[in-house]
Amino acid sequence: MMPLTMARPGETVTIRKITGKDEVRQHLAELGFVVDSTVTVVTELAGNLILQVKDSRIALDKTMANRIMI
């Protein structure tokens, strides 16, 4: 496993685990980041990611993206 920040732009990955406090995991789940779902990295800028999750594009900062393991 590795953090989501290690994925390259254009790569589609599967979420294996989400770390952090319950509130953080709940917030990410509400955004669509759940275990076994797929996420596509649209672009990366200074470690911050823009991600395609289902039919939405979501921007995550580096610290949040590091909590998502792929």
PDB file as gemmi writes it, atoms N, CA and C in Angstrom:
CRYST1    1.000    1.000    1.000  90.00  90.00  90.00 P 1                      
ATOM      1  N   MET A   1       0.847  -1.202   0.000  1.00  0.00           N  
ATOM      2  CA  MET A   1       0.000   0.000   0.000  1.00  0.00           C  
ATOM      3  C   MET A   1       0.877   1.244   0.000  1.00  0.00           C  
ATOM      4  N   MET A   2       0.349   2.287  -0.610  1.00  0.00           N  
ATOM      5  CA  MET A   2       1.036   3.579  -0.627  1.00  0.00           C  
ATOM      6  C   MET A   2      -0.019   4.680  -0.584  1.00  0.00           C  
ATOM      7  N   PRO A   3       0.391   5.898  -0.175  1.00  0.00           N  
ATOM      8  CA  PRO A   3      -0.588   6.991  -0.131  1.00  0.00           C  
ATOM      9  C   PRO A   3      -1.007   7.429  -1.532  1.00  0.00           C  
ATOM     10  N   LEU A   4      -2.190   8.011  -1.612  1.00  0.00           N  
ATOM     11  CA  LEU A   4      -2.739   8.486  -2.883  1.00  0.00           C  
ATOM     12  C   LEU A   4      -1.829   9.509  -3.551  1.00  0.00           C  
ATOM     13  N   THR A   5      -1.048  10.234  -2.781  1.00  0.00           N  
ATOM     14  CA  THR A   5      -0.153  11.253  -3.344  1.00  0.00           C  
ATOM     15  C   THR A   5       0.909  10.637  -4.249  1.00  0.00           C  
ATOM     16  N   MET A   6       1.137   9.321  -4.165  1.00  0.00           N  
ATOM     17  CA  MET A   6       2.139   8.656  -5.001  1.00  0.00           C  
ATOM     18  C   MET A   6       1.595   8.315  -6.392  1.00  0.00           C  
ATOM     19  N   ALA A   7       0.280   8.410  -6.585  1.00  0.00           N  
ATOM     20  CA  ALA A   7      -0.310   8.108  -7.895  1.00  0.00           C  
ATOM     21  C   ALA A   7       0.020   9.223  -8.884  1.00  0.00           C  
ATOM     22  N   ARG A   8       0.188   8.860 -10.125  1.00  0.00           N  
ATOM     23  CA  ARG A   8       0.522   9.809 -11.187  1.00  0.00           C  
ATOM     24  C   ARG A   8      -0.736  10.348 -11.853  1.00  0.00           C  
ATOM     25  N   PRO A   9      -0.693  11.566 -12.403  1.00  0.00           N  
ATOM     26  CA  PRO A   9      -1.848  12.098 -13.136  1.00  0.00           C  
ATOM     27  C   PRO A   9      -2.260  11.161 -14.271  1.00  0.00           C  
ATOM     28  N   GLY A  10      -3.566  10.939 -14.402  1.00  0.00           N  
ATOM     29  CA  GLY A  10      -4.099  10.042 -15.409  1.00  0.00           C  
ATOM     30  C   GLY A  10      -4.270   8.617 -14.922  1.00  0.00           C  
ATOM     31  N   GLU A  11      -3.707   8.304 -13.767  1.00  0.00           N  
ATOM     32  CA  GLU A  11      -3.770   6.946 -13.226  1.00  0.00           C  
ATOM     33  C   GLU A  11      -5.084   6.734 -12.477  1.00  0.00           C  
ATOM     34  N   THR A  12      -5.691   5.562 -12.665  1.00  0.00           N  
ATOM     35  CA  THR A  12      -6.887   5.179 -11.925  1.00  0.00           C  
ATOM     36  C   THR A  12      -6.486   4.133 -10.903  1.00  0.00           C  
ATOM     37  N   VAL A  13      -6.814   4.385  -9.639  1.00  0.00           N  
ATOM     38  CA  VAL A  13      -6.393   3.504  -8.549  1.00  0.00           C  
ATOM     39  C   VAL A  13      -7.614   3.100  -7.712  1.00  0.00           C  
ATOM     40  N   THR A  14      -7.440   2.060  -6.915  1.00  0.00           N  
ATOM     41  CA  THR A  14      -8.489   1.578  -6.026  1.00  0.00           C  
ATOM     42  C   THR A  14      -8.093   1.882  -4.583  1.00  0.00           C  
ATOM     43  N   ILE A  15      -9.016   2.434  -3.824  1.00  0.00           N  
ATOM     44  CA  ILE A  15      -8.754   2.763  -2.423  1.00  0.00           C  
ATOM     45  C   ILE A  15      -8.735   1.475  -1.607  1.00  0.00           C  
ATOM     46  N   ARG A  16      -7.675   1.272  -0.828  1.00  0.00           N  
ATOM     47  CA  ARG A  16      -7.536   0.079  -0.001  1.00  0.00           C  
ATOM     48  C   ARG A  16      -7.827   0.354   1.477  1.00  0.00           C  
ATOM     49  N   LYS A  17      -7.504   1.571   1.946  1.00  0.00           N  
ATOM     50  CA  LYS A  17      -7.663   1.881   3.368  1.00  0.00           C  
ATOM     51  C   LYS A  17      -7.676   3.396   3.527  1.00  0.00           C  
ATOM     52  N   ILE A  18      -8.422   3.883   4.530  1.00  0.00           N  
ATOM     53  CA  ILE A  18      -8.434   5.308   4.858  1.00  0.00           C  
ATOM     54  C   ILE A  18      -8.058   5.444   6.321  1.00  0.00           C  
ATOM     55  N   THR A  19      -7.012   6.216   6.582  1.00  0.00           N  
ATOM     56  CA  THR A  19      -6.519   6.385   7.942  1.00  0.00           C  
ATOM     57  C   THR A  19      -6.975   7.734   8.501  1.00  0.00           C  
ATOM     58  N   GLY A  20      -6.773   7.937   9.798  1.00  0.00           N  
ATOM     59  CA  GLY A  20      -7.135   9.196  10.428  1.00  0.00           C  
ATOM     60  C   GLY A  20      -8.252   9.011  11.446  1.00  0.00           C  
ATOM     61  N   LYS A  21      -8.633  10.116  12.057  1.00  0.00           N  
ATOM     62  CA  LYS A  21      -9.698  10.090  13.057  1.00  0.00           C  
ATOM     63  C   LYS A  21     -11.040   9.786  12.403  1.00  0.00           C  
ATOM     64  N   ASP A  22     -12.003   9.385  13.225  1.00  0.00           N  
ATOM     65  CA  ASP A  22     -13.330   9.043  12.719  1.00  0.00           C  
ATOM     66  C   ASP A  22     -13.955  10.178  11.918  1.00  0.00           C  
ATOM     67  N   GLU A  23     -13.792  11.421  12.408  1.00  0.00           N  
ATOM     68  CA  GLU A  23     -14.397  12.567  11.711  1.00  0.00           C  
ATOM     69  C   GLU A  23     -13.800  12.729  10.317  1.00  0.00           C  
ATOM     70  N   VAL A  24     -12.491  12.525  10.209  1.00  0.00           N  
ATOM     71  CA  VAL A  24     -11.814  12.663   8.920  1.00  0.00           C  
ATOM     72  C   VAL A  24     -12.282  11.575   7.965  1.00  0.00           C  
ATOM     73  N   ARG A  25     -12.344  10.339   8.431  1.00  0.00           N  
ATOM     74  CA  ARG A  25     -12.783   9.228   7.590  1.00  0.00           C  
ATOM     75  C   ARG A  25     -14.229   9.424   7.157  1.00  0.00           C  
ATOM     76  N   GLN A  26     -15.061   9.930   8.058  1.00  0.00           N  
ATOM     77  CA  GLN A  26     -16.467  10.193   7.730  1.00  0.00           C  
ATOM     78  C   GLN A  26     -16.575  11.276   6.656  1.00  0.00           C  
ATOM     79  N   HIS A  27     -15.794  12.337   6.810  1.00  0.00           N  
ATOM     80  CA  HIS A  27     -15.808  13.433   5.837  1.00  0.00           C  
ATOM     81  C   HIS A  27     -15.388  12.929   4.452  1.00  0.00           C  
ATOM     82  N   LEU A  28     -14.317  12.138   4.399  1.00  0.00           N  
ATOM     83  CA  LEU A  28     -13.861  11.606   3.119  1.00  0.00           C  
ATOM     84  C   LEU A  28     -14.905  10.666   2.515  1.00  0.00           C  
ATOM     85  N   ALA A  29     -15.577   9.871   3.362  1.00  0.00           N  
ATOM     86  CA  ALA A  29     -16.625   8.973   2.876  1.00  0.00           C  
ATOM     87  C   ALA A  29     -17.775   9.772   2.267  1.00  0.00           C  
ATOM     88  N   GLU A  30     -18.120  10.897   2.870  1.00  0.00           N  
ATOM     89  CA  GLU A  30     -19.195  11.742   2.340  1.00  0.00           C  
ATOM     90  C   GLU A  30     -18.818  12.336   0.990  1.00  0.00           C  
ATOM     91  N   LEU A  31     -17.521  12.525   0.754  1.00  0.00           N  
ATOM     92  CA  LEU A  31     -17.054  13.038  -0.530  1.00  0.00           C  
ATOM     93  C   LEU A  31     -16.973  11.939  -1.590  1.00  0.00           C  
ATOM     94  N   GLY A  32     -17.109  10.677  -1.163  1.00  0.00           N  
ATOM     95  CA  GLY A  32     -17.077   9.568  -2.105  1.00  0.00           C  
ATOM     96  C   GLY A  32     -15.850   8.689  -2.004  1.00  0.00           C  
ATOM     97  N   PHE A  33     -14.962   8.997  -1.068  1.00  0.00           N  
ATOM     98  CA  PHE A  33     -13.745   8.194  -0.896  1.00  0.00           C  
ATOM     99  C   PHE A  33     -14.030   7.049   0.074  1.00  0.00           C  
ATOM    100  N   VAL A  34     -14.400   5.900  -0.475  1.00  0.00           N  
ATOM    101  CA  VAL A  34     -14.696   4.727   0.338  1.00  0.00           C  
ATOM    102  C   VAL A  34     -13.823   3.567  -0.135  1.00  0.00           C  
ATOM    103  N   VAL A  35     -13.554   2.638   0.761  1.00  0.00           N  
ATOM    104  CA  VAL A  35     -12.700   1.491   0.452  1.00  0.00           C  
ATOM    105  C   VAL A  35     -13.300   0.695  -0.706  1.00  0.00           C  
ATOM    106  N   ASP A  36     -12.429   0.255  -1.599  1.00  0.00           N  
ATOM    107  CA  ASP A  36     -12.752  -0.523  -2.804  1.00  0.00           C  
ATOM    108  C   ASP A  36     -13.379   0.300  -3.934  1.00  0.00           C  
ATOM    109  N   SER A  37     -13.473   1.617  -3.777  1.00  0.00           N  
ATOM    110  CA  SER A  37     -13.932   2.438  -4.897  1.00  0.00           C  
ATOM    111  C   SER A  37     -12.719   2.893  -5.712  1.00  0.00           C  
ATOM    112  N   THR A  38     -12.951   3.272  -6.969  1.00  0.00           N  
ATOM    113  CA  THR A  38     -11.854   3.725  -7.816  1.00  0.00           C  
ATOM    114  C   THR A  38     -11.827   5.241  -7.876  1.00  0.00           C  
ATOM    115  N   VAL A  39     -10.612   5.767  -8.015  1.00  0.00           N  
ATOM    116  CA  VAL A  39     -10.370   7.206  -8.077  1.00  0.00           C  
ATOM    117  C   VAL A  39      -9.373   7.444  -9.205  1.00  0.00           C  
ATOM    118  N   THR A  40      -9.620   8.470 -10.006  1.00  0.00           N  
ATOM    119  CA  THR A  40      -8.677   8.836 -11.063  1.00  0.00           C  
ATOM    120  C   THR A  40      -8.027  10.160 -10.707  1.00  0.00           C  
ATOM    121  N   VAL A  41      -6.693  10.205 -10.796  1.00  0.00           N  
ATOM    122  CA  VAL A  41      -5.950  11.437 -10.544  1.00  0.00           C  
ATOM    123  C   VAL A  41      -6.021  12.270 -11.817  1.00  0.00           C  
ATOM    124  N   VAL A  42      -6.665  13.439 -11.741  1.00  0.00           N  
ATOM    125  CA  VAL A  42      -6.787  14.316 -12.901  1.00  0.00           C  
ATOM    126  C   VAL A  42      -5.504  15.119 -13.062  1.00  0.00           C  
ATOM    127  N   THR A  43      -5.080  15.780 -11.986  1.00  0.00           N  
ATOM    128  CA  THR A  43      -3.846  16.559 -12.023  1.00  0.00           C  
ATOM    129  C   THR A  43      -3.289  16.717 -10.620  1.00  0.00           C  
ATOM    130  N   GLU A  44      -2.018  17.095 -10.561  1.00  0.00           N  
ATOM    131  CA  GLU A  44      -1.340  17.292  -9.281  1.00  0.00           C  
ATOM    132  C   GLU A  44      -0.587  18.612  -9.349  1.00  0.00           C  
ATOM    133  N   LEU A  45      -0.735  19.433  -8.307  1.00  0.00           N  
ATOM    134  CA  LEU A  45      -0.078  20.728  -8.269  1.00  0.00           C  
ATOM    135  C   LEU A  45       0.472  20.956  -6.874  1.00  0.00           C  
ATOM    136  N   ALA A  46       1.777  20.964  -6.739  1.00  0.00           N  
ATOM    137  CA  ALA A  46       2.460  21.167  -5.452  1.00  0.00           C  
ATOM    138  C   ALA A  46       2.013  20.156  -4.394  1.00  0.00           C  
ATOM    139  N   GLY A  47       1.756  18.927  -4.837  1.00  0.00           N  
ATOM    140  CA  GLY A  47       1.339  17.878  -3.901  1.00  0.00           C  
ATOM    141  C   GLY A  47      -0.153  17.803  -3.685  1.00  0.00           C  
ATOM    142  N   ASN A  48      -0.883  18.844  -4.048  1.00  0.00           N  
ATOM    143  CA  ASN A  48      -2.343  18.837  -3.932  1.00  0.00           C  
ATOM    144  C   ASN A  48      -2.927  18.161  -5.174  1.00  0.00           C  
ATOM    145  N   LEU A  49      -4.008  17.413  -4.982  1.00  0.00           N  
ATOM    146  CA  LEU A  49      -4.546  16.604  -6.071  1.00  0.00           C  
ATOM    147  C   LEU A  49      -5.951  17.027  -6.473  1.00  0.00           C  
ATOM    148  N   ILE A  50      -6.227  16.941  -7.761  1.00  0.00           N  
ATOM    149  CA  ILE A  50      -7.604  17.040  -8.254  1.00  0.00           C  
ATOM    150  C   ILE A  50      -7.962  15.643  -8.718  1.00  0.00           C  
ATOM    151  N   LEU A  51      -9.055  15.107  -8.171  1.00  0.00           N  
ATOM    152  CA  LEU A  51      -9.420  13.717  -8.366  1.00  0.00           C  
ATOM    153  C   LEU A  51     -10.804  13.582  -8.971  1.00  0.00           C  
ATOM    154  N   GLN A  52     -10.971  12.569  -9.795  1.00  0.00           N  
ATOM    155  CA  GLN A  52     -12.281  12.219 -10.348  1.00  0.00           C  
ATOM    156  C   GLN A  52     -12.827  11.077  -9.504  1.00  0.00           C  
ATOM    157  N   VAL A  53     -13.919  11.343  -8.782  1.00  0.00           N  
ATOM    158  CA  VAL A  53     -14.553  10.334  -7.946  1.00  0.00           C  
ATOM    159  C   VAL A  53     -15.993  10.209  -8.422  1.00  0.00           C  
ATOM    160  N   LYS A  54     -16.334   9.035  -8.937  1.00  0.00           N  
ATOM    161  CA  LYS A  54     -17.650   8.819  -9.548  1.00  0.00           C  
ATOM    162  C   LYS A  54     -17.859   9.891 -10.616  1.00  0.00           C  
ATOM    163  N   ASP A  55     -18.865  10.753 -10.485  1.00  0.00           N  
ATOM    164  CA  ASP A  55     -19.106  11.773 -11.509  1.00  0.00           C  
ATOM    165  C   ASP A  55     -18.658  13.159 -11.078  1.00  0.00           C  
ATOM    166  N   SER A  56     -17.833  13.251 -10.037  1.00  0.00           N  
ATOM    167  CA  SER A  56     -17.420  14.552  -9.502  1.00  0.00           C  
ATOM    168  C   SER A  56     -15.910  14.714  -9.521  1.00  0.00           C  
ATOM    169  N   ARG A  57     -15.486  15.960  -9.616  1.00  0.00           N  
ATOM    170  CA  ARG A  57     -14.066  16.270  -9.455  1.00  0.00           C  
ATOM    171  C   ARG A  57     -13.895  16.942  -8.103  1.00  0.00           C  
ATOM    172  N   ILE A  58     -12.935  16.453  -7.345  1.00  0.00           N  
ATOM    173  CA  ILE A  58     -12.722  16.938  -5.988  1.00  0.00           C  
ATOM    174  C   ILE A  58     -11.247  17.268  -5.810  1.00  0.00           C  
ATOM    175  N   ALA A  59     -10.967  18.393  -5.176  1.00  0.00           N  
ATOM    176  CA  ALA A  59      -9.592  18.771  -4.863  1.00  0.00           C  
ATOM    177  C   ALA A  59      -9.295  18.398  -3.416  1.00  0.00           C  
ATOM    178  N   LEU A  60      -8.145  17.753  -3.216  1.00  0.00           N  
ATOM    179  CA  LEU A  60      -7.707  17.375  -1.872  1.00  0.00           C  
ATOM    180  C   LEU A  60      -6.312  17.914  -1.641  1.00  0.00           C  
ATOM    181  N   ASP A  61      -6.074  18.440  -0.441  1.00  0.00           N  
ATOM    182  CA  ASP A  61      -4.720  18.881  -0.134  1.00  0.00           C  
ATOM    183  C   ASP A  61      -3.853  17.672   0.191  1.00  0.00           C  
ATOM    184  N   LYS A  62      -2.551  17.919   0.263  1.00  0.00           N  
ATOM    185  CA  LYS A  62      -1.582  16.844   0.444  1.00  0.00           C  
ATOM    186  C   LYS A  62      -1.825  16.033   1.713  1.00  0.00           C  
ATOM    187  N   THR A  63      -2.182  16.695   2.829  1.00  0.00           N  
ATOM    188  CA  THR A  63      -2.356  15.969   4.090  1.00  0.00           C  
ATOM    189  C   THR A  63      -3.554  15.032   4.033  1.00  0.00           C  
ATOM    190  N   MET A  64      -4.647  15.457   3.410  1.00  0.00           N  
ATOM    191  CA  MET A  64      -5.820  14.590   3.265  1.00  0.00           C  
ATOM    192  C   MET A  64      -5.523  13.448   2.303  1.00  0.00           C  
ATOM    193  N   ALA A  65      -4.864  13.738   1.206  1.00  0.00           N  
ATOM    194  CA  ALA A  65      -4.545  12.693   0.225  1.00  0.00           C  
ATOM    195  C   ALA A  65      -3.617  11.648   0.811  1.00  0.00           C  
ATOM    196  N   ASN A  66      -2.749  12.034   1.732  1.00  0.00           N  
ATOM    197  CA  ASN A  66      -1.832  11.085   2.356  1.00  0.00           C  
ATOM    198  C   ASN A  66      -2.569  10.108   3.267  1.00  0.00           C  
ATOM    199  N   ARG A  67      -3.787  10.409   3.671  1.00  0.00           N  
ATOM    200  CA  ARG A  67      -4.558   9.523   4.534  1.00  0.00           C  
ATOM    201  C   ARG A  67      -5.281   8.432   3.750  1.00  0.00           C  
ATOM    202  N   ILE A  68      -5.311   8.577   2.437  1.00  0.00           N  
ATOM    203  CA  ILE A  68      -5.975   7.595   1.578  1.00  0.00           C  
ATOM    204  C   ILE A  68      -4.906   6.656   1.029  1.00  0.00           C  
ATOM    205  N   MET A  69      -5.016   5.372   1.365  1.00  0.00           N  
ATOM    206  CA  MET A  69      -4.038   4.381   0.927  1.00  0.00           C  
ATOM    207  C   MET A  69      -4.574   3.622  -0.285  1.00  0.00           C  
ATOM    208  N   ILE A  70      -3.683   3.421  -1.260  1.00  0.00           N  
ATOM    209  CA  ILE A  70      -4.062   2.708  -2.484  1.00  0.00           C  
ATOM    210  C   ILE A  70      -3.206   1.460  -2.637  1.00  0.00           C  
TER     211      ILE A  70                                                      
END                                                                             
